[in-house]
Amino acid sequence: MADGIHPFLVEITGPAGAGKSTLTRLMCEGGGDYQRAEFIDARTPEHLAYIVACIPRLLPMLIRNLGPGPRLSWPDFKLIVYATAWRRLLDRRPAYRRGVTLLDQGPVYALVRLKAQGKKVTSSATFERWWDQTIERWADHLAAVVYLDSSDEVLLDRINAREQPHGTKGEPPSVGKEFIQRYRRLFEEALRRLDRPGGPEILPFDTGAMAGEQIAAELPPILAARLHPRVAGSEGRR
């Protein structure tokens, strides 16, 4: 697969425990032309430059973050920068202009997580305007969104069984279910905004009913069918 225009970006997203990282790994290790996009890391000089360059644009939001109430954390701010500016980094990297680039914890995840945490600034009109503009820009940039989900019980079992820390581990099931359902509602809201003419193809999968290996086998022909017409169209315009 090859695309000489801009990256063919596919976000793999969904609530905690849905299997996002597992599916991304299986796709990248499956022998096809797939790669995982880098995530923002302030220790990388180029990434830090994007963070600094975003500050003037995000200043109205940062000002509203001051004062009493739960404030944005450093990880939250990096998610805002990622959603705001990461399209430009991906476009400028020649390595991402071939094959399929997978986004694990991509822009849809970032936008959902920022809303789900309920920090003070996310209830402001400034944040809502930024959120609306940002998801519209990504709707024009993403080729597909693979949305993974399963039942509350399956997701809770996976969260509690894995080694990584999570805010709901050890909490009563009602706390975990409220967390999952809050994220699911916000994912569904984001996907509705993306699901429009010219937007990304939305590809939902129930990972309680299908193993990651099965999804990894079914996705390549679906993505290839969307990629190849775009490549053919770009060649016809040369």
C-alpha positions as CSV (number, residue, x, y, z in Angstrom):
1,M,0.0,0.0,0.0
2,A,1.2,3.5,-0.7
3,D,-0.2,7.0,-0.5
4,G,1.8,9.9,-1.8
5,I,-0.6,12.6,-0.6
6,H,-0.8,12.5,3.1
7,P,-0.9,9.8,5.7
8,F,-3.7,7.2,5.7
9,L,-4.7,7.5,9.4
10,V,-6.8,5.0,11.2
11,E,-7.6,5.5,14.9
12,I,-8.2,2.5,17.1
13,T,-10.3,3.6,20.0
14,G,-12.8,2.7,22.7
15,P,-13.3,2.5,26.4
16,A,-10.8,1.1,28.8
17,G,-10.4,-2.7,28.5
18,A,-11.7,-2.8,24.9
19,G,-8.4,-4.1,23.5
20,K,-7.0,-1.0,21.7
21,S,-3.3,-1.6,22.3
22,T,-3.7,-5.4,21.7
23,L,-5.3,-4.8,18.3
24,T,-2.8,-2.2,17.3
25,R,0.1,-4.6,18.2
26,L,-1.5,-7.4,16.2
27,M,-2.0,-5.2,13.2
28,C,1.6,-3.9,13.3
29,E,3.0,-7.4,13.8
30,G,0.8,-9.0,11.1
31,G,3.1,-8.7,8.2
32,G,1.2,-5.9,6.3
33,D,2.2,-2.3,5.7
34,Y,1.1,-1.0,9.1
35,Q,2.8,1.2,11.6
36,R,1.9,2.8,14.9
37,A,2.2,6.6,15.0
38,E,4.3,8.1,17.8
39,F,2.6,9.8,20.7
40,I,3.5,13.2,22.1
41,D,6.6,13.1,24.3
42,A,7.9,16.4,25.8
43,R,11.4,14.8,26.1
44,T,11.6,14.8,22.3
45,P,12.9,18.2,21.1
46,E,10.6,18.2,18.0
47,H,7.6,17.3,20.1
48,L,8.5,20.0,22.7
49,A,8.6,22.6,19.8
50,Y,5.0,21.7,19.0
51,I,3.9,22.1,22.6
52,V,5.6,25.5,22.9
53,A,4.1,26.6,19.5
54,C,0.6,25.7,20.7
55,I,0.7,27.8,23.9
56,P,-0.4,31.2,22.3
57,R,-3.3,29.6,20.5
58,L,-4.4,27.8,23.7
59,L,-3.9,30.7,26.0
60,P,-7.6,31.6,26.4
61,M,-8.3,28.0,27.5
62,L,-5.3,28.0,29.9
63,I,-6.4,31.3,31.5
64,R,-9.8,29.7,32.2
65,N,-8.0,26.8,33.8
66,L,-6.8,29.1,36.6
67,G,-8.6,29.6,39.9
68,P,-10.5,27.2,42.1
69,G,-11.7,23.8,40.9
70,P,-10.0,20.8,39.4
71,R,-7.4,22.0,36.9
72,L,-5.9,20.4,33.8
73,S,-2.9,18.3,34.6
74,W,0.3,18.1,32.5
75,P,-1.0,14.9,30.8
76,D,-4.3,16.7,30.0
77,F,-2.4,19.6,28.4
78,K,-0.4,17.2,26.3
79,L,-3.7,15.7,25.1
80,I,-4.9,19.2,24.1
81,V,-1.7,19.8,22.2
82,Y,-1.9,16.4,20.5
83,A,-5.5,17.0,19.4
84,T,-4.6,20.5,18.2
85,A,-1.3,20.0,16.4
86,W,-0.5,16.4,15.8
87,R,-2.0,16.3,12.3
88,R,0.8,18.7,11.1
89,L,3.5,16.4,12.6
90,L,2.0,13.3,10.9
91,D,1.7,15.1,7.6
92,R,5.3,16.3,7.6
93,R,6.8,12.9,8.3
94,P,7.7,11.0,5.1
95,A,7.6,7.7,7.0
96,Y,3.8,8.1,7.5
97,R,3.0,8.7,3.9
98,R,3.1,5.0,3.1
99,G,0.8,2.2,4.1
100,V,-1.6,2.6,7.1
101,T,-0.7,4.6,10.2
102,L,-2.5,3.4,13.3
103,L,-3.3,5.8,16.1
104,D,-3.6,4.2,19.5
105,Q,-4.8,6.9,22.0
106,G,-5.4,9.2,19.0
107,P,-7.5,12.4,18.7
108,V,-10.9,10.8,19.4
109,Y,-9.5,9.2,22.6
110,A,-7.9,12.6,23.6
111,L,-11.1,14.6,23.0
112,V,-13.3,12.0,24.9
113,R,-10.9,11.7,27.8
114,L,-10.7,15.5,28.3
115,K,-14.5,15.7,28.5
116,A,-14.8,12.6,30.6
117,Q,-12.5,13.9,33.4
118,G,-14.8,16.9,33.9
119,K,-12.1,19.4,34.7
120,K,-13.3,23.0,35.3
121,V,-12.2,24.4,31.9
122,T,-14.1,21.7,30.0
123,S,-17.4,23.3,30.9
124,S,-16.4,26.6,29.4
125,A,-17.6,28.0,26.0
126,T,-13.9,28.4,25.0
127,F,-13.3,24.7,25.5
128,E,-16.5,23.7,23.6
129,R,-15.5,25.9,20.6
130,W,-12.1,24.3,20.6
131,W,-13.5,20.8,20.9
132,D,-16.0,21.4,18.1
133,Q,-13.3,22.9,15.8
134,T,-10.9,20.1,16.6
135,I,-13.1,17.2,15.9
136,E,-14.2,18.8,12.6
137,R,-10.6,19.1,11.5
138,W,-9.9,15.5,12.4
139,A,-13.0,14.4,10.6
140,D,-11.3,15.6,7.4
141,H,-8.0,13.9,8.3
142,L,-8.9,10.4,9.6
143,A,-9.6,7.7,7.0
144,A,-11.3,5.4,9.5
145,V,-12.0,4.9,13.2
146,V,-12.0,1.4,14.5
147,Y,-14.3,1.5,17.6
148,L,-13.8,-1.3,20.1
149,D,-16.3,-2.0,22.8
150,S,-17.9,-4.8,24.9
151,S,-20.3,-5.3,27.7
152,D,-19.6,-3.5,31.0
153,E,-18.9,-6.9,32.7
154,V,-16.3,-7.9,30.1
155,L,-14.5,-4.5,30.3
156,L,-14.5,-4.5,34.1
157,D,-13.1,-8.0,34.2
158,R,-10.3,-7.0,31.9
159,I,-9.5,-3.8,33.7
160,N,-9.2,-5.6,37.1
161,A,-7.2,-8.5,35.6
162,R,-4.4,-6.4,33.9
163,E,-1.3,-5.2,35.6
164,Q,-1.6,-1.6,34.7
165,P,-3.1,0.7,37.4
166,H,-6.5,2.1,36.8
167,G,-8.7,4.4,38.8
168,T,-11.6,1.9,39.1
169,K,-9.5,-1.1,40.1
170,G,-10.6,-2.4,43.5
171,E,-13.7,-0.1,43.5
172,P,-17.3,-1.4,43.7
173,P,-18.7,-2.6,40.3
174,S,-21.1,0.4,40.3
175,V,-18.1,2.8,40.2
176,G,-16.5,0.9,37.3
177,K,-19.7,0.7,35.3
178,E,-20.4,4.5,35.8
179,F,-16.9,5.2,34.5
180,I,-17.3,2.9,31.4
181,Q,-20.7,4.2,30.6
182,R,-19.6,7.9,30.9
183,Y,-16.8,7.2,28.4
184,R,-19.1,5.2,26.1
185,R,-21.6,8.0,25.9
186,L,-18.8,10.5,25.0
187,F,-17.3,8.1,22.4
188,E,-20.7,7.7,20.8
189,E,-21.1,11.5,20.7
190,A,-17.7,11.9,19.1
191,L,-18.4,9.2,16.5
192,R,-21.7,10.8,15.6
193,R,-19.8,14.0,14.8
194,L,-17.3,12.1,12.7
195,D,-19.9,10.1,10.8
196,R,-20.7,12.4,8.0
197,P,-20.0,12.6,4.2
198,G,-16.3,12.9,3.6
199,G,-15.6,11.8,7.2
200,P,-13.8,8.7,8.3
201,E,-15.4,5.2,8.0
202,I,-16.6,4.1,11.4
203,L,-15.9,0.4,12.0
204,P,-17.4,-0.9,15.3
205,F,-16.3,-4.3,16.8
206,D,-17.5,-6.1,19.9
207,T,-14.3,-7.6,21.4
208,G,-16.3,-9.7,23.7
209,A,-17.7,-11.6,20.7
210,M,-14.6,-11.4,18.5
211,A,-11.0,-12.1,19.4
212,G,-8.4,-9.5,18.6
213,E,-6.8,-11.9,16.1
214,Q,-10.1,-12.2,14.2
215,I,-10.5,-8.5,14.0
216,A,-6.9,-8.1,12.9
217,A,-7.6,-10.5,10.1
218,E,-10.9,-8.8,9.0
219,L,-9.6,-5.2,9.0
220,P,-6.9,-5.2,6.2
221,P,-9.3,-5.8,3.2
222,I,-11.7,-3.2,4.6
223,L,-9.0,-0.6,5.0
224,A,-7.4,-1.6,1.6
225,A,-10.7,-0.9,-0.2
226,R,-10.8,2.6,1.3
227,L,-7.1,3.3,0.6
228,H,-6.8,2.1,-3.0
229,P,-9.4,4.3,-4.5
230,R,-7.8,7.3,-3.0
231,V,-4.4,6.3,-4.4
232,A,-5.9,5.7,-7.8
233,G,-7.6,9.0,-7.7
234,S,-4.4,10.8,-6.8
235,E,-2.5,9.1,-9.7
236,G,-5.2,10.1,-12.1
237,R,-4.8,13.7,-11.3
238,R,-1.0,13.7,-11.9
